[in-house]
Amino acid sequence: MTFTWYWIGVASMAAGSAYFGLAAARATERRWQVLWSLYFFICLIAFALYLVMATDYGAYLAEGGHNTVWIRYVTWFLSTPLLLLALTYLGRSTSTLTGGLLGANAFMIATGFVATVLTEDTPAALHLVWWTISTGAYLAIAWAFLGRYKREAKAALPASASVFDRLVLVHLVLWTAYPVVWLLSPEGLAVFGGPVEAMLYAILDIAAKVGFGFLAANTLRTIEQNGEAGTFAPSRTATA
């Protein structure tokens, strides 16, 4: 079942890459070119990840007999900043907020990687310590989205304020599921095994990358319908 889900990931991310790439090529407005291009590369990076895993690379056999898939963290380190940039672009976030989110995200991924690759002779409590540190960084990101991000977005785009409540809610629901899956996976408390872990991560990745790309596009479309597309003028940077 594990490799079936990897191949589902390959197909889904390939389809997402193709769709977003074609949309970026056909877009005539700079704001759409930026958004579609970001999601094209998000899905393309994830496609490469799933292809590596589907061809049985990017993992090592741990002492307990399960595969520890370390390459996920390489991919997340590359793709999650693009996801955050897409959100801050839509929300017209300041460079200060954008930089803070990117820094916290890098720390979150790096410490999550440490929690995952610690050898099995390492005390279980130490794995959980690093997971807690990583989750703490995520909670800081969540706090920023619930507070400053929404305030800045609603101040810049008052007519479209309600769409950011939905955007942030969906984003946080999806991202909150990742540390929960880790905690219950073989790397954490081992409530379920590798096949279930692969299934849950694949579903989350497809939803958080391909699915969320369409939600982001719907958000931008709503902003246009509300007459606020002028905030995305070419002379203004994505993090101004």
C-alpha positions in Angstrom: 0.0 0.0 0.0 2.9 2.4 0.7 4.1 2.5 -2.9 0.6 2.8 -4.2 0.2 6.0 -2.3 3.6 7.2 -3.5 2.5 6.7 -7.1 -0.8 8.5 -6.4 1.4 11.3 -5.2 3.4 11.2 -8.4 0.3 11.4 -10.6 -1.4 14.1 -8.5 1.7 16.4 -8.4 2.4 15.8 -12.1 -1.2 16.9 -12.9 -1.0 19.9 -10.5 2.3 20.9 -12.1 1.0 20.7 -15.6 -2.2 22.6 -14.7 -0.5 25.4 -12.8 2.4 25.6 -15.3 0.0 26.0 -18.3 -2.1 28.5 -16.3 1.1 30.6 -15.6 2.1 30.5 -19.3 -1.3 31.7 -20.4 -1.9 34.3 -17.7 -1.8 37.9 -19.0 -1.9 39.7 -15.6 1.2 39.7 -13.5 -0.6 38.8 -10.3 -1.8 35.6 -11.9 1.6 34.8 -13.4 3.1 35.1 -9.9 0.5 32.9 -8.2 0.4 30.2 -10.8 4.2 30.1 -11.0 4.5 29.6 -7.3 2.1 26.7 -7.3 3.7 25.2 -10.4 7.0 25.0 -8.5 5.4 23.8 -5.3 3.8 20.9 -7.2 6.9 20.2 -9.3 9.1 19.9 -6.2 6.5 17.5 -4.6 6.4 15.5 -7.9 10.2 15.0 -7.6 9.8 13.9 -4.0 7.1 11.3 -4.8 9.0 10.0 -7.8 12.1 9.5 -5.6 10.0 7.6 -3.0 8.1 5.6 -5.5 11.3 4.3 -7.0 12.4 3.2 -3.5 14.9 6.0 -2.7 15.1 8.7 0.0 14.6 6.4 3.0 16.6 4.0 5.1 15.6 0.9 7.1 15.5 1.7 10.8 16.4 -0.8 13.4 12.7 -1.4 14.2 12.1 -2.6 10.6 10.2 0.5 9.3 11.5 2.9 6.6 12.5 6.3 7.8 11.7 8.7 4.9 14.2 11.5 5.4 13.8 13.0 1.9 10.4 14.5 2.9 12.2 17.1 4.9 14.4 18.1 1.9 11.3 18.6 -0.1 9.4 20.4 2.6 12.4 22.7 3.1 12.1 23.7 -0.5 8.3 23.8 -1.0 6.9 25.3 2.2 8.7 28.7 1.7 6.9 28.9 -1.6 3.6 28.1 0.0 4.2 30.9 2.6 5.2 33.3 -0.2 1.9 32.6 -2.0 0.0 33.4 1.1 1.9 36.6 1.9 1.6 37.7 -1.7 -2.2 37.3 -1.5 -2.4 39.0 1.9 -0.1 41.9 0.9 2.0 41.1 3.9 4.9 43.3 5.0 8.5 42.1 4.5 8.9 41.9 8.2 6.1 39.4 8.6 7.1 37.5 5.5 10.7 37.2 6.8 9.5 36.1 10.2 7.3 33.4 8.7 10.1 32.1 6.5 12.6 32.0 9.4 10.2 30.2 11.7 9.4 27.7 8.9 13.1 26.9 8.3 13.6 26.3 12.0 10.4 24.1 12.1 11.6 21.9 9.2 15.2 21.6 10.5 14.2 20.5 14.0 11.5 18.2 12.6 14.2 16.6 10.5 16.4 16.0 13.7 13.4 14.4 15.5 13.0 12.0 12.5 16.5 10.9 11.9 17.7 10.3 15.5 18.8 6.7 15.8 16.5 4.2 17.5 19.0 3.8 20.4 18.3 7.5 21.2 15.8 7.7 24.1 12.2 8.1 22.9 11.9 11.2 25.1 14.6 12.9 23.0 12.7 12.3 19.8 9.7 13.9 21.5 11.8 16.8 22.7 12.8 17.7 19.1 9.2 17.2 17.9 8.0 19.6 20.6 10.6 22.2 19.6 9.5 21.8 15.9 5.8 22.0 16.9 6.6 25.1 18.9 7.9 26.8 15.8 4.8 25.8 14.0 2.6 27.2 16.7 4.5 30.5 16.3 3.6 30.4 12.6 0.0 29.7 13.4 -0.1 32.6 15.8 1.3 34.9 13.2 -1.4 33.9 10.7 -4.2 34.2 13.2 -3.0 37.6 14.3 -0.8 39.8 12.3 -1.3 38.2 8.9 -5.1 38.6 9.0 -4.8 42.1 10.3 -2.5 43.1 7.5 -4.6 41.4 4.9 -7.8 42.9 6.0 -6.2 46.4 6.2 -4.9 46.1 2.7 -8.0 44.4 1.2 -11.0 45.4 3.4 -13.6 44.4 0.9 -12.2 40.9 0.7 -11.6 40.5 4.5 -13.8 37.5 4.8 -11.9 35.4 2.3 -8.8 35.5 4.5 -10.7 33.9 7.4 -11.4 30.9 5.2 -7.9 30.9 3.7 -6.1 30.9 7.1 -8.5 28.3 8.5 -7.9 25.8 5.7 -4.2 26.5 5.8 -3.9 25.9 9.6 -6.1 22.8 9.6 -3.9 21.2 6.9 -0.6 22.2 8.5 -1.7 21.2 12.0 -2.3 17.7 10.8 1.4 17.2 9.9 2.8 17.2 13.4 -0.1 15.1 14.6 0.6 12.4 11.9 4.3 12.5 12.9 3.5 12.0 16.6 1.3 8.9 15.8 3.7 7.5 13.1 6.6 5.0 13.6 9.0 7.9 14.3 6.8 9.0 17.2 4.5 6.9 19.3 4.0 4.2 16.6 0.2 4.1 16.8 0.2 3.1 13.2 2.7 1.8 10.7 4.5 3.0 7.6 1.7 2.3 5.1 -0.8 4.4 7.0 1.8 7.1 7.4 2.4 7.1 3.7 -1.3 7.4 3.0 -1.9 10.3 5.4 1.1 12.3 4.2 0.1 11.8 0.6 -3.5 12.9 1.2 -2.2 16.0 3.2 0.4 16.8 0.5 -2.2 16.7 -2.3 -4.6 18.8 -0.3 -2.0 21.3 0.9 -0.4 21.8 -2.5 -2.7 21.0 -5.4 -6.0 21.6 -3.6 -4.8 24.7 -1.7 -3.5 26.1 -5.0 -7.1 26.2 -6.3 -8.3 27.8 -3.1 -5.5 30.5 -3.5 -6.7 31.1 -7.0 -10.3 31.4 -5.9 -9.1 33.9 -3.3 -7.4 36.1 -5.9 -10.5 35.9 -8.1 -12.6 37.1 -5.2 -10.2 40.0 -4.6 -10.6 40.9 -8.3 -14.4 40.7 -8.1 -14.3 43.0 -5.1 -12.4 45.6 -7.1 -9.2 45.4 -5.1 -6.9 44.0 -7.8 -5.1 47.3 -8.0 -3.2 46.4 -4.8 -1.3 43.9 -7.0 0.1 46.6 -9.4 3.4 45.7 -11.1 5.2 48.5 -9.3 4.4 47.0 -5.9 6.5 44.0 -4.7 4.9 40.9 -3.3 6.0 41.7 0.3 5.5 45.5 0.3 
